[in-house]
Amino acid sequence: MPTDPDPSPQPGRPIELTPVAPGVWPLILGGAVTVLGPLFGFLIGTILGTERETLGMSPIFLFLFLGFFVAGAGIAVALLGLRRILRNRSATAA
C-alpha cells in the first residue's frame, strides 16, 4: 500500500466553520414570514377574484386579513429568536 511521501498540508488558507448563535434561524425565518404573509394573502385573494364573496367579504380583503395574522405569527417567532440571541449573548458574556 503506497503512502504519500510528503505529509505537508494542502496549499491555501485553512477554513474554520463557526456555528451561528442560537436564535438566528428563527429570527430570519420569522422576518421572512412577516414580510411574505400579507403579500401571499393579497396574491391568493387576487387569484380568487372579486366576483364571489366568502363570509360576506371580498376574497382580496379576507385573505389579506389572514395574511396579516400570519405576519403576526412571524413577528412572534422573530421576537422569540431575538430573545434567545440576547439571552445567549448575556450568558456567554458573564
WOUR-V339607 format. One record per helix or strand. SS is the DSSP state (H for helix, E for strand). FROM is the first residue (numbers start at 1). TO is the last residue. If there is no record, write none. Layout:
# WOUR-V339607
((SS FROM TO) (SS FROM TO))
This chain:
# WOUR-V339607
((H 24 48) (E 53 54) (E 57 58) (H 59 93))
